[in-house]
């Protein structure tokens, strides 16, 4: 089964606030064991729609950023987290590369099965939605707009994949497209917040050094050009530069 076979057109995330708060508090407790620097968090509005646009180096970006931001956040997440078979296959392939002893393959199978059965039913309940649905990603854009129109926060990783702490990938246009289409449809320019996340690529351990730095909000309305593509390109380039600036200026912060 590949991702093209997964029927997720018209996907509607369901936010179980009690489950989300439980998940959030768990990672807030984890953050207390670590050395954490946070700046600019007050720039994120306490109400109304907003799009978070961080760099992305590790799976830990999602739960730890969710622990830092007090408002519930709907994260665009890997499509494999929404289907038990896809999730199992991914996990088993990962564990199989770590386990060389054939006698331990059954253990890898059981662990993959357990984790996939535990994760998949809960992912959409905390407001997450699949990041890669179709080649053109129209479903991603429509789902994000639907959540934003309910005055919620959405987090989309503009790189579209895991990047490097030393060099980010090129930002894809999807983030700008969400904002542009929202502006056209609802005659409202909503804030996009560049976020620099530092340290999550390191081994997960007490005392690890982490940074979460939020820049000033950016609005697609300020980048409107004569044609749509120029608007999207100009905005996404400035967004990437804003995230790079946050990483560059906070990367050597003393703890």
C-alpha positions in Angstrom: 0.0 0.0 0.0 1.4 3.4 -1.0 0.3 6.8 0.0 -1.7 7.3 -3.2 -4.0 4.5 -2.1 -4.9 6.2 1.2 -8.3 7.8 0.8 -8.0 11.1 2.7 -9.7 13.6 0.5 -11.9 15.8 2.6 -10.0 14.8 5.8 -11.5 16.5 8.9 -9.3 16.5 12.0 -11.0 16.1 15.3 -9.5 17.9 18.2 -10.1 16.1 21.5 -9.1 19.0 23.8 -8.8 16.7 26.8 -6.4 14.4 25.0 -4.5 17.3 23.5 -4.0 18.9 26.9 -2.9 15.6 28.4 -0.3 15.2 25.6 0.8 18.8 26.0 1.3 18.6 29.7 3.4 15.5 29.3 5.9 17.3 27.1 5.8 20.4 29.2 7.1 18.1 32.0 9.8 16.8 29.7 10.8 20.4 28.9 11.4 21.1 32.6 14.2 18.5 32.5 16.0 20.3 29.7 17.8 23.7 29.2 15.3 25.7 27.2 15.5 29.2 25.8 12.3 30.7 24.4 11.9 34.1 22.8 9.2 36.0 21.0 6.4 33.6 22.1 4.3 36.6 23.1 4.1 37.6 19.4 1.7 34.7 18.8 -1.9 36.1 19.2 -3.9 34.6 22.1 -6.9 34.2 19.8 -7.7 34.2 16.1 -6.1 32.3 13.2 -2.4 32.0 12.8 0.1 29.9 10.8 3.3 28.7 12.5 6.2 28.1 10.1 9.3 26.5 11.8 12.4 24.8 10.4 12.2 21.0 10.8 15.1 18.8 11.8 13.6 16.0 13.9 10.3 14.4 14.9 10.7 16.0 18.3 9.9 19.4 16.8 6.2 18.6 17.0 5.7 17.5 20.6 8.2 20.0 22.0 6.9 23.0 20.1 3.4 21.9 21.2 4.6 21.9 24.8 6.0 25.5 24.4 2.9 27.1 22.8 0.0 27.3 25.2 -2.8 27.4 22.5 -3.7 24.1 20.8 -1.9 23.7 17.5 -3.0 21.6 14.5 0.2 20.1 13.0 0.6 19.0 9.4 2.0 15.5 10.0 3.5 12.6 8.0 0.8 10.8 6.1 2.0 7.5 7.4 0.8 8.4 10.9 -2.8 8.3 9.7 -2.9 4.7 8.5 -1.9 1.7 10.6 -0.5 -0.3 7.7 1.7 2.6 6.5 2.8 3.3 10.0 3.6 -0.3 10.7 5.6 -0.7 7.5 7.6 2.5 8.2 8.4 1.4 11.8 9.3 -2.2 10.9 11.7 -1.0 8.2 13.3 1.3 10.7 13.6 -1.3 13.4 14.8 -3.9 10.9 17.8 -1.8 10.0 18.7 -1.6 13.7 18.2 -5.3 14.5 20.7 -7.5 12.7 19.9 -10.7 14.6 17.2 -12.7 12.8 15.8 -14.0 16.1 14.9 -10.5 17.0 12.8 -9.8 13.9 9.7 -11.0 15.7 10.3 -8.5 18.5 10.6 -5.7 15.8 7.3 -6.9 14.3 5.5 -6.9 17.7 6.9 -3.5 18.6 6.0 -2.0 15.2 2.5 -3.4 15.5 2.0 -2.1 19.1 3.3 1.5 18.3 1.2 1.8 15.1 -1.9 0.6 16.8 -1.3 3.1 19.6 -0.4 6.1 17.6 -2.7 6.1 14.6 -6.1 6.3 16.4 -4.8 9.3 18.4 -3.0 11.4 15.8 -6.0 13.0 14.2 -7.7 13.4 17.7 -5.1 15.9 18.7 -6.0 18.0 15.6 -3.2 16.9 13.3 -3.8 16.4 9.6 -1.9 14.7 6.8 0.9 16.7 5.1 1.1 14.8 1.8 -2.2 13.9 0.3 -2.0 14.4 -3.4 0.8 15.4 -5.8 -0.7 18.9 -5.9 -1.3 19.0 -2.1 -4.7 20.7 -2.6 -6.2 18.6 0.2 -3.4 19.9 2.6 -4.2 23.5 1.6 -8.0 23.0 2.0 -7.7 21.3 5.4 -5.4 24.0 6.7 -7.7 26.8 5.5 -10.7 25.0 7.2 -8.9 24.9 10.5 -7.7 28.5 10.2 -11.2 29.6 9.5 -12.2 28.3 12.9 -9.7 30.8 14.4 -7.2 28.1 15.2 -3.4 27.8 15.0 -2.0 25.6 12.2 1.7 24.5 12.0 3.1 23.7 8.6 6.8 22.9 8.1 7.7 24.8 4.9 10.7 22.6 4.1 8.2 19.7 3.6 10.7 17.2 5.0 13.4 16.9 7.6 16.2 19.4 7.1 19.6 19.9 8.6 20.5 22.0 11.6 23.3 23.5 9.5 21.3 24.2 6.3 17.6 24.4 5.7 16.0 23.0 2.6 14.3 25.3 0.1 10.9 26.3 1.4 8.0 24.9 -0.7 5.3 27.2 -1.9 2.4 25.4 -0.1 2.7 27.5 3.1 2.4 30.7 1.0 -0.5 29.1 -1.0 -2.5 28.5 2.2 -2.2 32.1 3.2 -2.8 33.5 -0.3 -6.0 31.3 -0.9 -7.2 32.2 2.6 -6.8 35.9 1.7 -8.6 35.5 -1.5 -11.5 33.4 -0.1 -12.1 35.3 3.2 -10.7 38.8 2.4 -8.5 38.5 5.5 -4.7 38.4 5.7 -3.7 36.2 8.7 -0.4 36.2 10.4 2.4 33.7 9.6 5.0 33.3 12.4 8.5 32.3 11.4 10.0 30.1 14.1 13.5 28.9 14.6 13.8 25.6 16.5 17.3 24.7 17.8 18.6 21.5 19.3 15.9 18.9 18.6 18.2 17.0 16.4 20.3 16.0 19.4 19.7 12.8 21.4 16.6 13.0 23.6 17.9 13.3 27.2 17.6 15.4 30.4 19.7 18.6 30.2 19.6 18.8 26.4 19.8 22.4 25.1 16.8 23.6 23.1 15.7 26.9 21.6 12.3 28.1 20.3 12.4 31.5 18.8 9.4 33.3 17.3 9.8 36.1 14.8 7.5 39.0 14.0 4.3 38.0 12.1 4.3 38.2 8.3 1.2 38.9 6.1 0.7 37.7 2.6 -1.1 41.0 1.9 2.2 42.8 2.1 3.7 40.7 -0.8 0.9 40.9 -3.4 2.3 41.0 -6.9 0.7 41.2 -10.4 0.5 37.4 -10.6 0.0 34.7 -8.0 3.3 32.9 -8.4 5.4 36.0 -7.9 3.4 36.7 -4.7 4.0 33.1 -3.4 7.7 33.1 -4.3 8.4 36.6 -2.8 6.6 35.7 0.4 8.2 32.2 0.9 11.7 33.6 0.2 11.2 36.3 2.9 9.8 33.7 5.3 12.8 31.5 4.8 15.1 34.4 5.4 13.2 35.3 8.6 13.6 31.7 10.0 17.3 31.7 9.0 17.8 35.0 10.9 16.2 33.5 14.0 18.5 30.5 13.8 21.6 32.6 13.1 21.0 35.1 15.9 20.0 32.6 18.5 22.2 29.6 17.6 25.0 30.6 20.0 22.8 31.8 22.8 24.2 31.0 26.3 22.2 28.8 28.6 
